[in-house]
Amino acid sequence: MSGRMVDKLTLAQLRKLQSLASLRRAEMADITLDVFLHNIRALEDSDIFVVTSKAAISCSL
């Protein structure tokens, strides 16, 4: 997942994603795809949302 994201996002965008590191601390069972995408959408960057949502969906299949 990260390999694709590194190729498609800028360093600044990747740093924005880093701000979501608190998601790692939450129990994985509590983080649904909806919750994950909600947090990504809150970053207010459409490129980040598109790239990460595609990656997340492909990983969840």
N, C-alpha and C positions, 0 to 999 in steps of 0.2 A: 504494500500500500504506500509506504513512504517513498519508494523509488519513483513511482509515477508522480507523486506530489512534488518532489524536488525538481523534476523536469518541467513542471507546469506552473509553479508558483515562484514568485520573487522571494528574496531573502526577507524583505519586510513582511510579506504575507506569512511566511513560515514562522516568523517571530510572533505575529499575531496569534497564530495557532498555538504557539508555546504558552500563551497566556491561559490556555485551557488545561494546563497540567493538573489542576485540581481534580479533573475527571478521573485521572489515574488513581487517585486516592479513594474515590468512592468505590463501593463494592460493585464489581462488574455485573452482578445479577440485577442491580438497580438501574443500570444505564441501558435504556432501550435505544433503538435507532431513532425514535422520535425525540428523545431527550438529547441525544448527541447532535442531531440536525438542528434542534432548537438553539443549542449553544453555539453551533457554527454560524447559524443565521444571525445571531446577536452580534457577531463581529462586524456586520454590515459591509461585507465585501463579497460581491456576487461571484467573483472568480474563485475565491476560497470556498464558497458554498458549493459551486458546481463541481470542482475538483474533489473535494472531500466527500460530498454526498455520493458521487459516482464510485469512489473508492470504497466507501462504507457499504454501499449496496452490493457491490461485487464481492466483498468479503463476507457479507451475511448470507449469500446464496449458497 
